[in-house]
Amino acid sequence: MLTRTKAATIACCTAFGMIGLLGTVAPAAYATSSGSNCVGTLVEEHDLKAPSGKVLGYLNLYWDGSTGENCLTVTSSSIDWGIPKRMYADLYECATDIPTKCAPVIVQRIDNQPNYRYQAGPISVPAAGHCILFVGGVNFGGEVAYYNGAEVGSHC
């Protein structure tokens, strides 16, 4: 079972995703938004609320025990469904299984595009035996709604 703990080794995010990581990062692999879902069990979900209280989207994290992968999607809400907007999903596999020490990151997957209508992701990282960090958000109508897993801790 995955647990959440503090991870002080990751820099904060901006409205457009992570701005930096401490340590060495492998080259990013970019995913496309195909509208498909992740395989596995939903282990964490978050409403992406703007400061106004509007829910602009939803972040969903899955675990597939048969493959040892975590998968992340960010989907639009009914407010912005079908309307082009910036959406992003960032998923990082930590080099360790120590909840308070994520750096260095060994695998990074980013799906960050200015014109998604429905979903960013799915993106996956092989995470068996390692902690992960994840970030996701939606920018719509002059508002930004995001979830920054680095602010609350890593999944292990």
C-alpha positions in Angstrom: 0.0 0.0 0.0 1.2 3.5 -0.8 1.7 6.0 2.0 2.3 9.8 1.8 5.1 11.5 3.7 7.0 14.8 3.5 9.5 15.2 0.7 11.6 18.3 1.1 13.9 17.7 -1.8 11.5 18.8 -4.6 11.1 22.4 -5.7 7.7 24.0 -5.8 5.7 24.0 -9.0 4.3 26.9 -11.0 1.1 27.2 -12.8 2.7 25.4 -15.7 4.2 22.5 -13.8 7.4 21.7 -12.0 10.1 24.4 -12.3 13.0 22.4 -11.0 14.2 19.3 -9.3 17.2 18.8 -7.1 19.5 16.2 -8.4 19.9 14.5 -11.7 16.8 14.0 -13.9 16.6 11.6 -16.8 15.4 13.0 -20.2 11.7 13.5 -20.3 9.5 11.3 -22.4 6.4 13.1 -23.7 3.0 11.4 -23.7 0.0 12.3 -25.8 -3.5 12.8 -24.6 -5.4 9.9 -26.2 -8.5 10.0 -23.9 -7.7 6.6 -22.6 -7.6 5.7 -18.9 -4.9 4.2 -16.7 -4.9 0.5 -15.8 -4.9 -0.5 -12.2 -6.4 0.6 -8.9 -7.2 4.3 -8.2 -5.0 5.1 -5.2 -5.4 8.9 -5.0 -7.7 11.5 -6.5 -8.0 15.3 -6.1 -10.4 18.0 -7.3 -8.4 20.7 -9.0 -9.9 23.8 -7.4 -9.1 27.4 -8.5 -8.9 30.1 -5.8 -12.5 31.1 -6.7 -13.6 27.6 -5.6 -14.4 26.4 -9.1 -13.4 22.8 -9.9 -11.5 23.0 -13.2 -10.4 19.4 -13.3 -9.5 16.2 -11.5 -6.2 14.5 -10.9 -6.2 10.7 -10.6 -3.3 8.4 -9.6 -3.4 4.7 -10.3 -1.2 1.7 -9.2 -1.0 -1.4 -11.3 0.5 -4.2 -9.2 0.8 -6.6 -12.1 3.2 -4.2 -14.0 4.6 -2.2 -11.0 3.6 1.1 -12.7 1.9 4.2 -11.5 -0.2 6.1 -13.9 -1.5 9.7 -13.8 -4.3 11.5 -15.6 -5.7 15.0 -15.3 -9.2 15.4 -16.7 -11.4 18.4 -17.4 -14.5 19.2 -15.3 -17.9 20.1 -16.7 -17.0 23.8 -16.5 -14.3 23.5 -19.2 -15.1 20.2 -20.9 -14.3 20.3 -24.6 -12.8 23.8 -24.5 -9.1 24.1 -25.4 -6.9 25.0 -22.4 -3.5 24.3 -20.9 -3.5 21.1 -18.9 -0.5 19.3 -17.4 0.3 16.0 -15.7 3.9 15.4 -14.4 5.0 12.1 -12.8 8.4 11.4 -11.3 9.9 8.2 -10.1 12.3 8.7 -7.2 15.6 6.9 -7.1 14.9 5.6 -3.6 12.2 4.1 -1.5 12.9 6.7 1.3 9.9 8.9 1.6 11.9 12.0 2.7 14.5 11.7 0.0 13.2 11.7 -3.6 16.2 13.3 -5.3 17.6 12.2 -7.6 14.7 11.5 -9.9 15.4 8.6 -12.3 12.3 8.7 -14.5 10.3 11.8 -15.5 7.1 11.9 -17.6 5.5 15.1 -18.5 2.4 15.9 -20.6 2.0 19.6 -20.7 0.1 21.1 -23.7 -1.7 24.4 -24.3 -4.7 23.0 -26.2 -6.2 20.0 -24.5 -9.9 19.7 -24.5 -10.5 16.7 -22.2 -7.4 15.1 -20.6 -3.7 15.3 -20.0 -2.1 11.9 -19.8 -2.2 9.0 -19.2 1.5 9.0 -18.3 3.2 6.1 -16.4 6.4 5.4 -14.6 7.8 2.1 -13.4 7.7 2.6 -9.7 7.9 -0.8 -8.0 10.1 -0.4 -4.9 10.5 3.4 -5.4 8.6 6.5 -4.3 6.9 8.8 -6.8 5.9 12.5 -6.9 3.2 13.9 -9.1 1.8 17.3 -10.2 -1.3 18.2 -12.2 -3.3 21.2 -13.2 -5.6 23.1 -15.4 -5.4 26.7 -16.6 -8.8 28.0 -17.8 -10.6 31.3 -18.0 -7.8 33.2 -16.3 -7.8 30.8 -13.3 -5.3 28.2 -12.3 -6.1 25.0 -10.4 -3.4 22.5 -9.5 -2.2 19.8 -7.2 1.5 19.7 -6.2 2.4 16.4 -4.6 5.7 17.8 -3.6 3.9 20.1 -1.2 2.4 17.2 0.7 4.9 14.5 0.2 5.8 11.5 -1.9 4.0 8.3 -2.5 6.0 5.2 -1.5 
